[in-house]
């Protein structure tokens, strides 16, 4: 079962220079067999599903490339398109701000001796936050196969070019 997480992360250290990591990813992205497209810069990479396979819930993988004494550290996160991410954060923000105003309104009603109907915003806000979280989980479930494609493409760019071991 897939447990929804906000922007799942990936961390990996490879025993090669950062320049080799980025050149291998560039080579993979330029090959016809690559199931994704992206942008490779000296210190970062961004992988996306091909335009023809992309849908509303399609993920993207953003990776920071940092050279260390042990090789190269890759730290990245999977996330939706920036527009989808912004929409979800705006929805959370609007619900939270509305709940805060509702609580203040309800407390004012209590102080004035009125019925505290403003406090009804608390259970409503909880329900809305749960619904937004469920929608995010559905989106992650729909995009799971594409997340695997992106992770496998990253792994392929790093694994296929390793020096072959001549031992039996």
C-alpha positions, -999 to 999 in steps of 0.1 A, spaced: 0 0 0 12 35 -8 13 58 21 10 94 10 39 116 20 45 152 12 72 152 -14 89 118 -10 127 121 -9 155 101 -24 191 101 -12 220 83 -27 258 86 -27 278 73 -57 315 69 -60 321 91 -90 326 128 -96 296 151 -100 307 159 -136 304 122 -145 269 120 -128 256 149 -148 271 137 -181 257 102 -177 222 117 -170 226 140 -200 235 109 -222 205 90 -209 181 118 -215 195 122 -251 190 85 -258 158 74 -276 152 46 -250 148 71 -221 112 73 -209 116 108 -195 129 142 -203 146 168 -182 171 194 -175 207 187 -163 228 215 -148 261 212 -131 246 212 -95 211 199 -102 189 177 -123 152 178 -130 134 148 -145 99 148 -158 77 122 -176 76 128 -214 50 153 -225 30 126 -244 26 105 -212 21 134 -188 -12 140 -169 -24 162 -141 -9 140 -114 24 133 -132 54 136 -108 87 152 -114 121 145 -97 144 173 -87 179 163 -76 207 183 -61 241 171 -71 268 178 -45 304 165 -46 317 151 -14 349 133 -3 331 99 -8 320 108 -43 288 126 -52 258 130 -30 224 130 -47 195 145 -27 162 149 -43 124 149 -39 95 138 -60 67 162 -63 39 172 -86 40 199 -112 46 233 -96 11 244 -105 -4 214 -87 19 219 -57 9 256 -55 -28 247 -57 -25 222 -28 -5 247 -6 -30 274 -14 -58 252 -4 -42 243 29 -34 279 35 -70 291 28 -84 264 51 -60 273 79 -66 311 76 -103 306 75 -102 284 106 -82 310 124 -107 338 115 -135 315 125 -120 307 159 -115 344 166 -151 351 155 -164 323 176 -144 335 207 -158 370 201 -193 355 201 -186 337 234 -174 370 250 -205 388 237 -227 360 251 -239 349 217 -241 314 203 -205 305 192 -214 294 157 -180 306 145 -164 277 163 -180 254 138 -151 262 115 -129 239 136 -145 206 125 -151 220 90 -115 229 87 -104 194 99 -127 177 74 -113 200 46 -77 193 55 -84 156 56 -101 158 21 -71 177 7 -47 151 22 -68 123 7 -67 141 -27 -29 143 -25 -28 106 -17 -50 98 -47 -27 119 -68 4 100 -55 -13 67 -61 -22 77 -97 14 89 -103 31 60 -86 41 42 -118 56 73 -132 75 80 -100 90 45 -104 99 54 -140 117 85 -129 136 67 -101 146 39 -124 159 64 -150 180 81 -123 193 47 -112 199 36 -148 220 67 -155 242 59 -125 243 21 -127 247 13 -163 279 32 -167 298 17 -137 331 0 -145 325 -37 -151 340 -60 -126 362 -86 -143 361 -111 -114 339 -141 -118 
